[in-house]
Amino acid sequence: MEYLIRNATLSDIEGIMTIEQLSFEPAIMESRAVFEERLSIAPDCNMVLCSKVDGAVEAYLSAEIWSKNCVSPEAFALNHSPEKKHNPNGSLLYISSFALAPHLRGKKISFEGKTGGLAKRFFSKALETLITTHPNLKEIVLLVHQDWKKAQHIYTSLGFQQVKVLTSFEDFNGKSALIYEKKL
């Protein structure tokens, strides 16, 4: 199967929400309203992976650009409004959500002459696009559940480093949240 990576639009919301619902427990899913707000407030910070055959959304990456001074544990709350934090001229890219359709997890693909996992290839290419589009970026930050080892492996293999642990993170039902960062 061949895939296309492009900016997400509001017309992708059904596919994004389907993947969100299949990927996360209800307690840690983000709302449709928040995704719609992200697509409206920061349209060039949201990417999708689509099938070239039928156009189906198979993965998404949602991000916001922040000023460095707005990073705090509270900043990572689920369903926070991007309108209050997004600054198109900021220097920090916050990856607010990333997921691949479950039926594609673990699949290897050939993309631009390299073979690897589809999730990693999409994540890497989406970041490359965002970095090119936003030359003011100096670092990327994301938060990941302590139990999501495969996601952690993707992040570390792409140069992210764990920089902080938020123990008993409320939005993860008391489990720890790990903050990863990558300097550009």
C-alpha positions in Angstrom: 0.0 0.0 0.0 1.2 3.5 -0.7 0.6 6.5 1.6 0.5 10.2 1.4 1.5 12.6 4.2 -0.2 16.0 4.2 -1.7 18.7 6.4 -4.9 17.7 8.1 -8.1 19.6 7.5 -11.4 19.7 9.1 -12.7 17.2 6.6 -10.3 14.7 8.2 -12.0 14.9 11.6 -13.9 11.7 11.3 -10.8 9.7 10.5 -8.8 11.4 13.2 -11.5 10.7 15.8 -11.8 7.1 14.8 -8.1 6.5 15.3 -8.2 8.5 18.6 -11.1 6.2 19.8 -9.3 3.0 18.7 -6.0 4.1 20.2 -6.7 5.5 23.6 -8.7 4.6 26.7 -11.8 6.8 27.1 -10.4 8.5 30.1 -7.4 9.8 28.1 -9.0 10.5 24.8 -9.1 14.1 23.7 -12.4 15.5 22.5 -13.6 16.2 19.0 -14.0 19.9 19.9 -10.3 20.1 20.9 -9.1 18.5 17.6 -11.4 20.8 15.7 -10.0 23.8 17.6 -6.4 22.6 16.8 -7.2 22.3 13.1 -8.6 25.9 13.2 -6.0 27.6 15.4 -2.9 25.8 14.1 -3.8 24.3 10.7 -0.2 23.9 9.5 0.7 22.0 12.7 -1.5 18.9 12.1 -0.6 16.1 9.7 -2.3 13.0 8.5 -1.1 9.8 6.8 -3.6 8.8 4.1 -4.0 5.8 1.9 -3.3 6.7 -1.8 -5.9 4.2 -2.8 -9.0 5.5 -1.0 -7.8 8.6 0.9 -8.6 7.0 4.3 -6.8 8.7 7.3 -4.5 6.0 8.7 -2.5 8.1 11.2 -2.4 11.6 12.6 0.0 13.9 14.4 -1.4 17.0 16.1 0.9 19.8 17.4 1.0 23.4 18.7 3.7 25.9 18.7 4.4 27.4 22.2 6.6 30.0 23.6 9.3 28.4 25.8 7.9 30.1 29.0 4.5 28.4 28.9 5.8 24.9 29.6 4.6 23.6 33.0 3.0 20.4 34.1 -0.4 22.0 33.8 0.4 22.9 30.2 0.1 19.2 29.3 -3.5 18.7 30.5 -5.7 16.8 28.2 -8.3 18.8 26.3 -6.5 22.1 26.9 -7.4 24.9 24.6 -4.7 25.5 21.9 -5.9 29.0 21.5 -4.4 30.0 24.8 -1.0 28.5 24.1 -0.4 28.4 20.3 2.1 31.1 19.1 3.0 30.7 15.4 6.2 32.6 16.1 7.2 30.4 19.2 10.3 28.3 19.4 8.8 25.1 20.9 6.8 22.5 19.0 4.5 20.6 21.4 3.3 17.2 19.9 -0.1 17.1 21.6 -1.3 13.8 20.0 0.0 11.1 17.7 -1.6 7.8 16.7 -1.6 5.2 14.0 -4.6 3.0 13.1 -4.2 -0.2 15.1 -4.4 -2.5 12.0 -1.2 -0.8 10.7 0.9 -1.0 13.9 4.0 -3.1 13.5 3.8 -2.8 9.7 7.1 -2.2 7.8 7.1 0.0 4.7 9.6 1.2 2.2 9.5 5.0 2.1 12.0 7.2 0.3 14.5 4.3 -0.1 14.3 3.3 3.6 12.4 0.4 5.1 11.1 0.7 8.6 8.0 0.8 10.8 5.1 2.9 9.4 4.5 4.7 12.7 8.2 5.8 12.9 8.3 6.8 9.2 5.2 8.9 9.5 6.2 10.5 12.8 9.7 11.4 11.4 8.4 12.8 8.1 5.7 14.8 9.8 8.2 16.3 12.1 10.5 17.1 9.2 7.7 18.9 7.4 6.8 20.9 10.6 10.4 21.9 11.2 10.8 23.1 7.6 7.5 25.0 7.7 8.4 26.7 11.0 12.1 27.8 10.9 11.8 29.5 14.4 11.6 26.1 16.1 14.4 25.3 18.5 13.0 22.2 20.3 10.2 19.7 20.3 8.5 18.4 23.4 6.0 15.7 24.0 4.4 13.7 26.8 4.0 9.9 26.8 2.3 7.4 29.2 4.9 5.4 31.2 3.4 2.1 29.8 3.7 3.0 26.1 7.1 1.4 25.4 6.7 1.2 21.6 6.0 5.0 21.4 9.0 5.7 23.7 11.2 3.6 21.4 10.1 5.6 18.4 10.9 8.9 20.2 14.3 7.8 21.5 15.3 6.3 18.1 14.6 9.8 16.6 16.8 11.6 19.1 14.4 12.5 21.8 15.5 12.3 25.4 13.4 11.8 28.5 13.8 15.0 30.5 11.2 14.8 33.2 8.7 12.4 34.9 5.4 13.7 36.1 4.5 11.1 38.8 0.9 10.3 39.4 -0.2 12.3 36.3 -3.9 13.0 36.8 -4.8 12.6 33.2 -3.2 9.1 33.1 -5.2 7.8 36.0 -2.4 8.3 38.4 0.3 6.6 36.3 3.5 8.6 35.4 3.8 10.7 32.3 7.2 11.0 30.7 8.3 14.3 29.1 10.6 13.9 26.1 12.5 16.6 24.4 14.6 17.1 21.3 16.7 20.1 20.6 16.9 21.2 17.0 
